[in-house]
């Protein structure tokens, strides 16, 4: 059964995010939003589709091979000009791409200010499999 | 512990319990617990009658389960009904179990998981590992599937086509974990064939054997995909091919053709050729004509175009792929087949472009690497 990675981005969607940054929400709105993320994982476990869910720190570095006998080259990141910054993901094992889209739509329904859905853009990517699909 | 014996007995024991009137979902849980207990206690000595032992333990587990269920419902804990005495088993129990596990109301993924557990006797963890999902997710998938089919009568024949499709899915899914799912699918199809002489069951078993026979030649030492025409045919398993041909011949003699028999016949023609150049392409094409007429499947039409390309030349093969875009959309195999036919026609630039696009579109890393190498080879 195909796996899909549903990516949350800090930015870089088809349109700029229309919701206010979270630090302008009330604490209860933030709590409700976070609880919704956990609820999505529970729903997906119950439906037998959950594989993994993670949030990523916005902090990080860029690393490169430094050449023979040299230390890795490490640069602070992210760069300000970085267009896309991944915030986290859900990895699901579903019957079809259409179902992966439904799950992404559910994630996008997460409540924001005033409990209204934030209509966040999610990126849905098929996960490659090792096996060839038969001969 | 004799793992294979346990897994052979699992569906028989489940059949006994269900036939005595136990609810399918609880009976399946009880059998699973009995198998776990057998794993724990049989390492010292096997009981004289392993099946009777398993039935007894499973019945005890079932009573325990019902007690705790009853307690949970605040009922009197002593008032648990023993399964009613009745017909204990029938020769076609495995078949009926498979009909239940492959109920049309289930999604393919759920039917696959439930079949592997209830008929295959695999543990939830083994199934979870095979499909690379957490054990809790697989446990939920199985328990939802059981709830869906619970209450279905254990007597009515189901949809054999769905059962065969589920078995073929299992056969083609066998890559993750420690369990060889292709071998498991073959084992389950053999069990089914013991209980029904439907020629398509034999056709599916033949198809699996004829493909499984090539498994050591399908990858090279680096794990890269080796296409059929480049495989070292000395590594094909002759005994499996012989059995596949024998099973297929008997099925075809019944003169009730179906898609698995036809695909097996095509596989047999490939397995029969000493070298790729010896392949009897006119025969392969004739079988594909039958398959397309029977199934109207666009993937069959695509494979037919390859065979036609071998018989009548690549231009004819390419013409036969016209219009397949509408049904196959952006399927990588359409690009790959067209790339192959353009390559044979000598149009290297077009072939390379199509191989590259196919590599971008496939979701299999093995195929992506193979297609990328094909594209690269055409540029050198």
Interface residues (C-beta under 8 A of the other chain):
Chain A: X1 X2 X3 X44 X45 X46 X47 X48 X49 X50 X51 X52 X93 X95 X126 X127 X128 X129 X130 X131 X132 X133 X134 X135
Chain B: X107 X108 X109 X110 X112 X113 X131 X132 X133 X134 X136 X137 X138 X140 X141 X142 X144 X172 X173 X174 X175 X176 X211 X214 X218 X225 X228 X362 X363 X364 X365 X366 X367 X368
